[in-house]
């Protein structure tokens, strides 16, 4: 028994020794891994092959000792490397693997970093809604765990996402909040990046002086902070601004500075981009030898195959340049290659430029049929770009309006403060006068025994002065009230004017431009077209004019509705009878698309409302249901009743509406006018009119939709 106890005792000591040794060894291994992680992070912008080998060794060793933090950091660094190299699919896989090794309680910072990296990845993939969601979640977690530096950084990066979405107002709010926090905390890195982003907004709005000033502020910070690798970006932005204002010499200077300042990981893209930008400047000045030199230098670079967007730009620009010097053979070769590349990578602007040049080339060489075929595609691409341009212009107008209101509010605030100060000064003067009057009264009282009549005279004069001062105070208060009333009316007037101007600029330019181009083509080449081609062109003209007229009609109706020029005529209506009349209007469309329409409205469903406005709203709902339902689908128009309200609902089995679009479906300036299931077009004004008509009829619109299942639009009668 004694020997057995000794054996157990020594076994326990041996086990303890082995466990202690293993713990010490693991601690040493994790320390080594952490040192290598710090080394890679410190040199992330300069290391290339060595960095990849080091990260792989960190991952392998971390997996072997089950070190979750090391595994997370290795996958995270691999993802960042792939992101910088443009390998977005590999980066996404790395970030997802990293997320598997996050322990929020022990390492909350790892969670925040992973969320922000995935947000940046989605931004690079042009998935801006997903990017916005991840940045907001990262900001929420950074606030929760008091990571103030990350909070500032993510605010600035969220603003970039808003800018890509043309939401300049929210972008400006994010940037200015990040700027103010960075100034207070002396965070020069985030401050410099925020100055760049604000400068890009002002550049988009053609406010070039403000843009240049902000870029130079970022440049000054970058020069004082060697670890801040943004000089190349700043110089490139300055070059683009000077190119926009036609200062070509300054633009070329800054493009060369961009090449000089590029970091190793960004050098290939920046060199190629700068060569193309310089070539563009010489092309604008018709200096063809120089523009060919820079374009060919980029085209012959072995790295250009890694950047399809730059390669496409070079092909199209070279083709256009050869066309301008009448080298039609090379022009066709490069333009057709550029068109193919732009089509493959969905680069609409380059596609439009290539088609425009090909149409000109075909016209010169007498290939009118090819020119006409390309013109049809060109018109579609041009319409898409014009719609995006109109959306950008509306966003810019709204941003300008926000800045103007902010400036106006500041001015009003200064005026109010001035008025308040004047009122305070007046009150102080009144108080001083009253005090003096009291003193005089005391003196007068002293002399009252000597001269009662004199005292009475002084008292009367004092009373008159007090009355006058009181009247002055009342007048000042009345003037202040009048000023506030006028300011409120002015705000409402500006708001109404800006809203109407935004509507008038919506989508008119694209259809009218296409209409004019088609007429010019017919005028110049009418004799060369066959009868079928002439008939096709006339149909195109009819379609374009019908859509333009419908858009103008919608604009006028909206203007009347919003300016109070439509007065509802309320009377008793049978909803079933009214709906039945509406359905008759669409019998041809329903038959053409083989859509079954079912009417389930109770006979006693009666309301007091305006027949014309109600019919217009129902027509729009039914028309949209037919437009976005596939042939063979089903549409149901039904009445619903509960304790507090009744509803008329139009439900379809169509393509549905994305969830992120639903909250903004009726907002002015939103461009969600996608084509129908058979490519039916839309003016984009229908739902906006429905919203205004529903407001006039004192009704509510409720929308429910699921993508690829269908949508339901309901009018709520309370």
C-alpha angles and dihedrals in degrees: 000000000000092000092051091053090051090051093052091047094052091044090055091049091050092049091049091049092050092047092048091049092049091049091050091048092049090049090052091048094050091048090053091048092049091051090053091047090054090048093053093045091049092051100032093123097048107036120085122164093005090056093054093048092048093049091050091052091048090052094047095049094043091053091048093056096034092243102165096188091053092048090049093049093046093052090042092052091045089052092050091050092051090046092054090047093051095248093134098166091053090046091053091052091049093050091049090051090049090053090061091066099050119120103188094193094052100031110020090160090065090057092050092048092048092051092050093047091052089048089053090048092053089049090054088050090052090243092135099167091055090044091052091050094051093046091051090050091048090051091049092052093043089055092046093055095035096243091158096173091053091046090057093045094050092048089057092046091047087055089057089055090051089050091054087051089052089242093138095167096058090039090055091047092051093046095047092047090050090046094051093046091047093051092050093047094038091237099163095177096058091037092056093048090048091052088054092050093047089048090055091053092052089046090055088052092049091244091137100167092057089044094052091046092054093046090052090050089054090047092053091052092046092053090054092046112056092184090060104090101195104104093102090052092049093049091047091051091049089050091053092049093051089046089054091054092046094247092139098171093056091044092054091047092055093044089057089047087053091057092047093050099045118124119229094255093054101031099101095051094042094049092051094043092050092049090053092046092051090047089053091054092054090046090055089054092047091240093143100174091060096042091050089049095055096039092050092046089057093041093052093049111112090218095062092086088069091061111053093178093056091043090053091050091051093049094049094043093048090050092049091048093051089049091054091053090045095245090141097173095058090037092059093044095053096037093052091047090047092048091050092050094046090050092049095050096034094240098162100184093052089044090054092047092049093048092047091053093044091052089052091046093049091048091051092049094044096249093139097159091054089046091053092047091050090046091060090054091042091054092053092048091044091051091052092049092045090052089052090046091052090049090051091048092051090049089049091049091050090049091049088049091052091050091047092050090047090051090045092049090051090050092048090048090053090049091049091050090048090051091047091049090050090049091049091048090049091049090048090051089048090050092049090048090049091050090048088047091053090050090049089048090054091049090046090050088054090055095040091095091054098043118011093173093056091051091053091051093051091048092053092050091049091052091052092051092049090051091051092049091049090050090050089054092049091049091051092050091049091050090050091051091049091051092052091049092050092048091052092050091048091053092052091048093051091046092053093045095049092048093052093046090051089053093049091054092051114116098322097114096058099054095041092048091050090047091052094046091051091050090050091052091050092048094051101039106024094120092052095057125091121234091259091051091049090050089049091051092049090051089051089051092048092049092047094047092046092052093045091049091048091050092050090047090052091048092052092047091049091048091051091048096049094043095052096250093126115073115190116232104216117207139144112286135184103222095201093055092046092049092047089056090050092051090054088063091061101043092107094050092046091050093046093054094036091235119161114223119199122196115206105167122139116244093233095053099125130160139176107239147108111297097204097048093043091049091050092053093047090047090054093049092049093045091052091047091054092044095053099037120093120237110278092030129127136243123194125196109193142162122232129193134191136161098283106027150010127228141198110209131192108199127182139181093227137125096293130214127279113255094236091056098052098080091052098039096111098034119120113246096026112128106210097131097130120171123265128253090277094039094267110171128231134205091215092229101092099090091041089057090046090054092052093044091049089052091052091049091046091240133135127228119216122189129194122177143164121193114252090004105070147260138261123205114190132189109211117212111195 
